[in-house]
Amino acid sequence: MVILLLLIGQYYGRSQLPLKYTGIMGNLGNKPKIQFDVIVVGGGHAGIEAAYASARMGSKTALITLDLDKIGLMPCNPSVGGVGKGHIVYEVSAMGGLMPQLCTQTYVQARMLNTRKGPAVQGLRLQIDKYAYNKLSKKMLEKTDNLTLVAGMVDEVLLDSNNTVTAIKTNSNEIYHTRTVVLTTGTFLNGKIHIGEKNHAAGRRGEQAVTTLSAFLKKIGLRMGRLKTGTPPRLARESVDFSKLEYQEPDSLNYLFEFYPHEVKNTHACYIAHTNEKTHTIIKDNLHKSAMYSGNMSGKGPRYCPSIEDKIARFPDKQSHHIFVEPEGVGVDEIYPSGISTSLPLDVQQKYINSIVGFENAIITKPGYAIEYDFVLPDQLTETLEVKTVDGLYLAGQINGTTGYEEAAGQGIVVGINASLKCKRQEPFILDRGESYIGVMINDLVNLSVDEPNRMFTSRAERRLRLRQDNVFLRLTDKAYNLGLIDEQMHQDFTKEKIIIKETLERIRSKFSNSQALKTFDDITCNEQKLRDYIGKQVSGRAIAVIHAEIRYEPYLLREEQEIKKNKQYQSLVLPKDLLYSDIQGLSKELQEKLNRYKPANIAQAALIPGITPAALSLLIFKTRMRSKENKQ
């Protein structure tokens, strides 16, 4: 590979040149001091967004990763979005992030999930050509001004006597000076892959683990834990009998994650298969061989994306589990069977795969595996995701205990913005949980920490009727423009749409009561043209969706506002220590478990629990006040 050299700073008496470099930065011998504003460590989805945002804001940025050809790699599910997760990608889009742009150019199928429910809980999900996404990620970053790509392994972040970041050191003893460092290490910190009783150190399949950096984080006093995730075996496409599988219908959509419309092209089919009693028996008989159940693995796995052996053990009465059969890419003879990640031995994987209808002759091209890795307990971070005890050190992605490409991207764009702002000595950028799903995620992480891999659901947002996909640009684009992340043309087009939406809603509310407006415009499918005629101007389908949702949800939003005001009045209300949450009808089992786990002392603490809703808080207030009245009697 050709080695490209860039001399940054003073060299042979020349002045500092902010030149663009894309390639491998090697050992330059007697080279000058190499200075950056922001150094991002890791080229996954968090690292991509952090580096892209920082560079777009004008900060001299370096992205250091082990292999430049694996930037933006999707080691697990080749898809982006879904319910909750898709909301995050929309927010990344509204703030000028890269993930939505990459998705638009590399997807092979588009679907809108939850369409039988209201717009607040629907979620766009795109099946991605993972290989095209990987290549385009690197290409887009190479074209980004102020951004340098560096191949290397970071061993240590160098600090001064005030615990302030000054530089990073690689395993080849390269020193890169910087004001801020963003760590986005994914599953690489002391990563260990498990397949049955066999295990080996690795960051992911075929890549080395990072050990020295993890030791450094412990050395500076950060509390760390161990988590686990996994991936299913991959199957040879030609060995799968798709005629026996359930076809998954794609959707024709006018808009994907980006602001501008896009003609959707669904080029590749997805299918659904099902496990059966024979599958479950094979897995039950071999549970002791799984790393999860043999005691070989200490990391805790994700509750909402469990391995197939965990599903069988936790839900013994369930006779079948879905398997989403998805392509890995265009022209690739490999299939991803989502829903059956595993750490069972390869021979057992082959047996249970062949027990599934449609997979009778399926050939495993790559075995599934579990991977455990170190993470930093995120309650040691501020709302900007900066380490509280180290000035200039930021963390994003799985190192903070989250799981998923989308959650990583959402954190990445926030830390990229804040690292750049810190270098400019400007006020930090904090997203409120009432204005974004990213704000909900970060607020939960830093206030409640995690004890299992954390993922986003719409139920985690108290204001989910407000935090919809359709109105995401109204919520966040002005903020992004003020930060320099949105170009002038898009902001002008967005502003025109914003004005039309505002004026239309004002006209409707002045002319109709809410019940009349609902009756007139409730069915968006039948009445989209009616709304367009009423507006009397050329307007996007997204604007129509916003107007419709605002009309549909108005009475609920008013009720929600009243509940929030009432809850604020009772912030200091003390919850009885012996309150039996399992006896409170209307609380989900998940909330009952969380209330028992966190044992909030008052309503204010209960309000911070992930997934708690204004309605749930109202139930707690009601039960507590009733108990108080009973005690007085």
C-alpha positions in Angstrom: 0.0 0.0 0.0 1.3 3.4 -0.9 2.2 5.4 2.3 1.0 9.0 2.1 2.9 11.4 4.3 1.6 14.7 5.6 3.6 17.1 7.7 1.4 19.1 9.9 2.8 22.1 11.8 6.2 23.7 11.7 8.7 21.9 9.4 12.0 23.2 8.0 10.9 26.7 9.0 7.6 26.6 7.1 4.4 27.9 8.7 1.7 25.5 9.9 -0.4 24.2 7.0 -3.9 22.9 7.6 -3.6 20.4 4.7 -5.9 17.5 4.2 -4.5 14.0 4.6 -6.1 10.7 3.8 -4.1 7.6 4.2 -1.8 5.9 6.6 0.4 8.2 8.8 3.6 6.3 9.4 6.6 7.1 11.5 8.0 10.3 10.1 11.4 10.2 11.9 12.5 13.7 13.0 9.1 15.1 12.3 7.4 18.1 13.8 4.9 18.1 16.6 1.6 16.9 15.1 -1.3 18.9 16.6 -5.0 18.3 16.3 -8.0 19.8 17.9 -9.9 16.6 18.2 -8.7 13.0 18.0 -11.4 10.3 17.5 -10.3 6.7 18.4 -12.3 4.0 16.5 -13.9 3.9 13.1 -17.2 2.4 13.9 -20.6 4.3 13.8 -19.9 6.5 16.8 -16.4 7.3 15.6 -17.6 8.2 12.1 -20.2 10.7 13.4 -17.9 12.2 16.0 -15.1 12.8 13.4 -17.5 14.0 10.7 -19.3 16.5 13.0 -16.0 17.9 14.5 -14.4 18.3 11.1 -17.5 19.9 9.6 -17.4 22.5 12.5 -13.9 23.5 11.4 -11.9 21.6 14.0 -8.7 19.9 12.8 -9.7 16.3 13.5 -8.0 12.9 13.3 -9.7 9.5 13.2 -7.4 6.8 14.4 -8.6 3.2 13.8 -7.0 -0.2 13.5 -7.9 -0.8 9.8 -8.9 2.0 7.5 -10.6 -0.5 5.2 -13.0 -1.4 8.0 -14.4 2.0 8.8 -18.2 1.7 9.0 -18.1 -2.0 9.1 -21.4 -3.7 10.2 -20.2 -6.8 12.1 -23.7 -7.8 13.1 -27.2 -7.1 11.6 -26.9 -5.4 8.1 -29.7 -3.0 8.8 -30.2 0.5 10.2 -33.3 1.9 12.0 -36.4 0.4 13.4 -38.7 1.5 16.2 -36.8 3.9 18.6 -33.5 3.3 16.7 -34.9 4.8 13.5 -35.9 7.9 15.5 -32.3 8.3 16.5 -31.1 8.1 12.9 -33.6 10.8 11.9 -32.2 13.0 14.6 -28.7 12.4 13.3 -30.0 13.4 9.9 -31.6 16.6 11.2 -28.2 17.5 12.7 -26.3 16.9 9.5 -24.8 13.5 10.3 -23.4 11.0 7.9 -25.3 7.8 8.7 -28.5 8.8 6.9 -26.6 9.8 3.8 -24.8 6.5 3.8 -28.0 4.6 4.2 -29.7 6.4 1.3 -27.0 5.3 -1.1 -26.5 1.7 0.1 -29.9 0.3 1.2 -31.5 -2.7 -0.6 -34.9 -2.7 1.1 -37.0 -0.1 3.0 -39.8 -0.8 5.4 -41.8 1.3 7.8 -42.5 -0.7 11.0 -45.6 -0.4 13.3 -47.8 1.1 10.6 -50.9 -0.2 12.3 -50.1 2.2 15.2 -49.8 5.9 15.3 -47.0 8.0 13.8 -45.2 8.5 17.1 -44.3 4.8 17.4 -43.6 4.0 13.8 -40.0 3.4 12.7 -38.2 3.4 9.4 -35.9 0.4 8.9 -33.5 0.0 6.0 -31.8 -3.2 5.0 -28.2 -2.3 4.0 -25.6 -3.6 1.7 -23.0 -3.8 4.4 -20.1 -3.9 2.0 -21.2 -0.9 0.1 -21.8 1.0 3.3 -18.3 0.1 4.6 -16.6 1.4 1.4 -18.7 4.5 1.1 -18.0 5.4 4.8 -14.3 5.6 4.1 -14.8 7.4 0.8 -17.0 10.1 2.4 -14.6 10.7 5.3 -11.7 10.9 2.9 -13.5 13.7 1.1 -14.2 15.6 4.3 -12.2 18.8 4.9 -10.2 19.1 8.2 -10.2 15.3 8.7 -7.1 13.1 8.8 -7.5 9.3 8.7 -4.8 7.3 10.6 -4.2 3.6 10.8 -3.0 2.6 14.3 -3.8 1.3 17.8 -4.0 3.8 20.6 -2.5 2.6 23.9 -2.9 5.6 26.1 -4.3 9.1 26.5 -1.7 11.4 27.8 -2.7 13.8 30.6 -1.0 16.7 32.3 -0.8 17.3 36.1 -4.4 18.7 36.1 -5.9 15.6 34.5 -6.3 17.4 31.2 -5.9 15.7 27.8 -2.7 16.6 26.0 -2.0 13.8 23.5 -2.5 10.2 22.6 0.2 7.5 22.2 0.0 4.6 19.9 1.5 1.1 20.2 4.2 2.2 17.8 5.1 5.0 20.1 3.7 7.7 17.9 2.6 10.8 19.8 -0.3 12.9 18.4 -1.0 16.1 20.4 -4.6 17.2 20.9 -6.9 19.2 23.1 -9.7 16.6 23.1 -9.9 12.8 22.7 -13.1 10.8 21.8 -13.0 7.1 22.5 -15.4 5.0 20.5 -13.9 1.5 21.0 -16.9 -0.7 20.3 -16.3 -4.3 21.5 -12.5 -4.0 21.2 -11.6 -3.3 24.9 -10.3 -6.7 26.1 -12.6 -8.3 23.6 -13.0 -12.0 23.7 -14.9 -14.2 21.2 -16.6 -17.4 22.4 -17.7 -20.3 20.3 -18.7 -23.2 22.5 -15.9 -24.0 24.9 -13.3 -22.3 22.7 -12.5 -18.6 23.1 -9.8 -16.2 21.9 -9.0 -12.5 22.2 -10.5 -10.4 19.4 -12.3 -7.1 18.9 -14.6 -8.8 16.5 -14.3 -11.6 13.9 -10.7 -11.6 12.5 -9.6 -8.5 14.4 -7.3 -8.0 17.3 -8.5 -6.9 20.8 -7.3 -3.7 22.4 -5.9 -4.4 25.9 -3.5 -1.5 26.9 -6.2 1.2 26.5 -8.5 -0.6 28.8 -5.8 -0.9 31.4 -5.2 2.9 31.1 -8.9 3.6 31.8 -8.7 1.6 34.9 -5.5 3.2 35.9 -7.1 6.7 35.9 -9.8 5.5 38.2 -12.7 4.8 36.0 -15.1 2.1 37.1 -15.6 -0.5 34.4 -17.7 -3.5 33.8 -18.1 -6.4 31.3 -20.9 -6.8 28.7 -21.7 -9.3 26.0 -23.2 -9.3 22.6 -23.3 -11.8 19.8 -24.0 -12.6 16.2 -25.7 -15.5 14.4 -24.1 -17.9 11.9 -24.1 -16.8 8.3 -25.6 -19.1 5.6 -24.8 -19.7 2.0 -27.7 -18.1 0.0 -27.9 -21.0 -2.5 -28.3 -23.5 0.3 -31.5 -21.9 1.6 -34.9 -22.9 0.3 -36.7 -19.5 0.1 -39.9 -21.1 -1.3 -40.6 -22.5 2.2 -40.1 -19.1 3.9 -42.5 -16.2 4.5 -41.9 -13.3 2.1 -41.5 -9.9 3.8 -43.2 -7.2 1.9 -41.2 -4.0 1.4 -42.7 -0.5 1.4 -42.7 2.2 -1.3 -41.8 5.4 0.5 -41.2 8.9 -0.7 -38.8 9.8 2.1 -36.1 7.9 3.9 -34.0 9.4 6.7 -32.9 12.5 4.8 -34.7 15.8 4.4 -35.1 15.6 0.7 -37.3 13.0 -1.0 -35.9 9.9 -2.4 -37.4 7.4 -4.9 -37.3 4.1 -3.0 -35.8 1.1 -4.9 -36.4 -2.2 -3.1 -33.9 -4.4 -4.9 -33.6 -7.4 -2.5 -36.1 -9.5 -0.7 -36.2 -10.4 3.0 -38.0 -13.4 4.5 -39.1 -14.8 7.8 -38.3 -18.3 9.0 -39.3 -19.9 12.4 -37.7 -22.2 14.9 -39.6 -25.2 16.0 -39.8 -27.9 18.8 -36.9 -29.9 17.2 -34.8 -26.7 17.1 -35.5 -26.0 20.8 -34.8 -29.6 21.8 -31.4 -29.5 20.1 -30.5 -26.2 21.9 -31.9 -27.4 25.3 -29.8 -30.6 25.1 -26.7 -28.6 24.4 -27.2 -25.5 26.7 -24.2 -26.6 28.9 -22.0 -26.2 25.8 -22.9 -22.5 25.4 -20.4 -20.0 26.8 -23.3 -18.2 28.4 -24.3 -21.3 30.4 -20.9 -23.0 30.9 -19.5 -20.2 33.1 -16.8 -19.3 30.6 -18.2 -15.8 30.1 -18.8 -13.1 32.7 -20.3 -10.3 30.5 -24.1 -9.7 30.7 -26.0 -9.8 27.4 -28.7 -7.6 26.0 -32.2 -8.2 27.5 -34.0 -7.2 24.2 -31.7 -8.9 21.7 -31.0 -12.3 23.5 -29.1 -15.2 22.0 -31.2 -18.1 20.8 -30.1 -20.3 23.7 -31.2 -17.4 26.1 -34.6 -17.3 24.4 -35.1 -21.0 24.8 -34.0 -20.9 28.5 -36.0 -17.8 29.4 -39.2 -18.7 27.4 -39.5 -22.5 27.7 -43.2 -22.5 26.8 -42.8 -20.6 23.6 -42.9 -23.1 20.7 -41.4 -20.9 18.0 -39.3 -17.8 17.5 -39.0 -15.6 14.4 -35.9 -15.5 12.2 -35.6 -12.6 9.9 -33.7 -13.9 6.8 -31.8 -10.9 5.3 -29.2 -10.4 2.6 -25.7 -9.2 3.6 -25.2 -7.3 0.4 -25.6 -7.0 -3.3 -24.0 -9.9 -5.2 -23.0 -11.6 -2.0 -23.7 -15.3 -1.5 -24.3 -14.9 2.2 -27.5 -14.6 4.3 -27.9 -13.1 7.8 -30.5 -15.1 9.9 -31.4 -12.4 12.5 -32.7 -13.6 15.8 -30.5 -16.6 16.4 -27.2 -15.2 17.6 -25.4 -17.9 19.6 -22.2 -19.0 21.3 -22.9 -22.8 20.9 -20.3 -25.0 19.2 -20.2 -25.1 15.4 -21.5 -28.6 15.2 -24.5 -27.7 17.4 -25.2 -24.6 15.3 -25.3 -26.7 12.2 -27.8 -29.2 13.8 -30.2 -26.5 14.9 -29.9 -24.6 11.7 -30.8 -27.7 9.7 -33.8 -28.4 11.9 -35.5 -25.2 10.6 -38.0 -25.3 7.7 -36.2 -23.8 4.7 -32.8 -24.4 6.2 -32.7 -28.2 5.9 -29.7 -28.1 3.6 -28.3 -24.7 4.7 -24.5 -24.4 4.8 -22.9 -22.3 7.5 -20.3 -20.0 5.9 -19.3 -18.4 9.2 -20.1 -19.6 12.7 -22.1 -17.4 15.1 -20.2 -16.3 18.2 -20.6 -14.3 21.4 -18.2 -11.5 22.3 -17.6 -10.0 25.7 -15.8 -6.7 26.2 -15.0 -4.0 28.8 -17.1 -0.8 29.1 -17.1 2.3 31.3 -20.0 2.8 33.7 -21.6 5.9 32.1 -22.6 7.6 35.3 -19.0 8.9 35.4 -19.8 11.1 32.4 -21.5 14.5 32.0 -24.4 15.2 29.7 -21.8 16.1 27.0 -20.4 12.5 27.4 -17.1 14.0 28.8 -15.5 12.1 31.6 -16.1 14.1 34.8 -12.6 13.5 36.1 -10.6 14.1 32.9 -10.8 17.4 31.1 -11.1 16.8 27.3 -11.8 13.0 27.3 -15.1 11.9 25.8 -16.7 8.5 25.3 -19.3 7.3 22.8 -21.0 4.1 21.7 -20.6 0.6 23.3 -17.9 1.8 25.6 -20.8 3.6 27.4 -22.8 0.4 27.7 -25.2 0.9 24.7 -25.8 -1.6 21.9 -26.6 -0.9 18.3 -25.2 1.2 15.4 -27.9 3.8 15.8 -27.3 4.5 19.5 -23.6 4.7 18.7 -24.2 7.2 15.9 -26.4 9.4 18.2 -23.8 9.6 20.9 -21.0 10.1 18.3 -22.5 13.2 16.8 -23.0 14.7 20.3 -19.4 14.1 21.4 -18.1 15.4 18.0 -20.0 18.6 18.5 -18.9 19.0 22.1 -15.3 18.2 21.5 -15.2 20.9 18.8 -17.0 23.4 21.0 -14.6 22.8 23.8 -11.6 23.5 21.6 -13.3 26.8 20.6 -14.1 27.6 24.3 -17.8 27.8 23.5 -20.7 26.6 25.6 -21.4 22.9 25.5 -24.2 21.4 23.4 -26.8 19.4 25.4 -29.9 17.8 24.0 -32.8 17.7 26.4 -34.8 14.5 26.9 -37.9 16.5 26.1 -36.6 17.4 22.6 -34.9 14.3 21.3 -34.4 10.6 21.7 -30.7 11.2 21.8 -31.3 13.4 24.8 -33.3 10.6 26.4 -30.6 8.1 25.8 -27.8 10.3 27.1 -29.8 11.5 30.1 -30.6 7.9 31.1 -26.9 6.8 30.7 -25.4 9.5 32.8 -28.1 9.5 35.5 -28.9 5.8 35.8 -25.8 4.1 34.3 -26.3 0.5 32.9 -26.1 -3.0 34.1 -26.9 -4.6 30.7 -26.4 -3.4 27.1 -28.8 -0.5 26.7 -30.9 0.1 23.6 -33.5 2.6 22.6 -37.3 2.1 22.6 -40.0 4.6 22.1 -41.3 3.7 25.6 -38.2 5.2 27.1 -39.3 8.7 26.1 -41.8 10.5 28.2 -42.6 12.9 25.4 -42.8 10.4 22.6 -45.9 12.0 21.1 -43.8 15.0 20.5 -40.6 13.1 19.5 -41.8 11.8 16.2 -39.9 10.9 13.0 -42.0 13.4 10.9 -41.2 16.5 13.0 -37.5 15.8 13.6 -36.3 18.6 11.4 -38.5 21.1 13.1 -37.0 20.0 16.4 -33.3 20.0 15.6 -32.3 21.5 12.3 -32.1 25.1 13.5 -29.7 23.9 16.2 -27.6 22.1 13.7 -27.5 25.2 11.4 -26.3 27.4 14.2 -23.5 24.9 14.8 -22.4 24.9 11.2 -23.6 21.4 10.4 -26.3 22.2 7.9 -25.6 24.0 4.6 -27.4 27.2 3.6 -29.6 25.7 0.8 -31.0 23.0 3.1 -31.7 25.5 5.8 -33.6 27.8 3.4 -35.7 24.9 2.1 -36.3 23.7 5.7 -37.4 27.2 6.8 -39.9 27.5 4.0 -41.4 24.2 5.0 -41.5 25.2 8.7 -43.4 28.4 7.9 -46.0 26.5 5.8 -46.5 24.0 8.7 -46.9 26.7 11.3 -49.3 28.9 9.2 -51.4 25.9 8.2 -51.8 24.7 11.8 -52.7 28.2 13.0 -55.4 28.4 10.3 -56.8 25.0 11.1 -56.9 25.7 14.9 -58.6 29.1 14.3 -61.2 27.7 12.0 -62.0 24.3 13.5 -62.4 22.9 17.0 -60.2 19.9 17.6 -63.0 17.4 17.1 -63.9 19.1 13.8 -60.3 19.1 12.6 -60.0 15.4 13.5 -63.2 14.6 11.6 -62.0 16.6 8.6 -58.4 15.6 8.4 -58.0 12.4 10.5 -57.4 9.8 7.8 -54.2 11.0 6.2 -54.4 8.4 3.4 -57.9 9.5 2.3 -57.4 13.2 3.1 -53.8 13.9 2.0 -55.1 15.6 -1.1 -57.7 17.5 1.0 -54.9 18.8 3.2 -52.8 19.8 0.1 -55.8 21.6 -1.3 -56.4 23.3 2.0 -52.8 24.5 2.2 -52.9 25.7 -1.4 -49.1 25.5 -1.8 -46.6 22.9 -3.0 -45.6 21.0 0.1 -43.7 17.9 0.9 -45.3 14.6 2.1 -43.4 15.0 5.3 -45.1 18.4 6.0 -48.5 16.8 5.4 -47.5 14.0 7.9 -46.5 16.7 10.5 -49.8 18.6 10.2 -51.8 15.4 10.4 -49.9 14.1 13.4 -50.3 17.5 15.2 -54.1 17.4 14.7 -54.4 13.8 15.6 -52.4 14.0 18.8 -53.5 17.5 20.0 -55.9 16.3 22.8 -53.3 13.7 24.0 -50.6 16.3 24.0 -52.7 18.6 26.1 -53.4 15.8 28.5 -49.7 14.9 28.6 -48.8 18.5 29.4 -51.3 18.4 32.3 -49.9 15.2 33.6 -46.3 16.6 33.4 -47.4 19.7 35.3 -49.1 17.6 38.0 -46.0 15.3 38.3 -43.8 18.4 38.7 -46.0 19.4 41.7 -45.3 16.1 43.3 -41.5 15.8 42.7 -40.7 15.6 46.4 -43.6 13.2 47.2 -41.9 10.3 49.1 -42.8 6.8 47.9 -43.6 4.3 50.6 -40.7 1.9 51.1 -43.1 -1.1 51.2 -45.0 -0.1 48.1 -45.7 -3.3 46.0 -45.2 -2.2 42.5 -46.3 -5.6 41.2 -49.8 -4.9 42.6 -50.2 -1.7 40.7 -52.4 -2.3 37.7 -51.4 -0.4 34.6 -47.6 -0.7 35.2 -45.9 -2.9 32.7 -43.8 -5.8 34.0 -40.7 -4.1 32.8 -41.5 -0.9 34.9 -42.4 -3.1 37.9 -38.9 -4.7 37.6 -37.1 -1.4 37.2 -39.0 0.2 40.2 -38.1 -2.8 42.3 -34.4 -2.5 41.1 -33.9 1.2 41.5 -36.2 1.7 44.6 -36.8 5.4 44.0 -37.2 7.4 47.2 -39.6 9.9 45.6 -41.4 10.9 42.4 -38.4 12.9 41.2 -36.1 9.8 41.3 -38.8 7.6 39.7 -39.1 10.1 36.8 -35.5 9.3 35.9 -36.1 5.6 35.4 -35.8 4.6 31.7 -39.2 4.1 30.1 -41.2 5.7 32.9 -44.2 7.6 31.5 -46.3 10.5 32.8 -49.1 8.0 33.1 -47.0 5.7 35.2 -45.9 8.5 37.4 -49.5 9.5 37.9 -50.3 6.0 39.1 -47.5 6.2 41.6 -48.7 9.5 42.8 -52.3 8.2 43.1 -51.2 5.1 45.0 -49.0 7.0 47.4 -51.6 9.6 48.2 -54.2 6.9 48.7 -51.8 5.2 51.1 -51.3 8.4 52.9 -55.1 8.9 53.3 -55.6 5.4 54.6 -52.8 5.9 57.2 -54.5 9.1 58.4 -57.8 7.3 58.8 
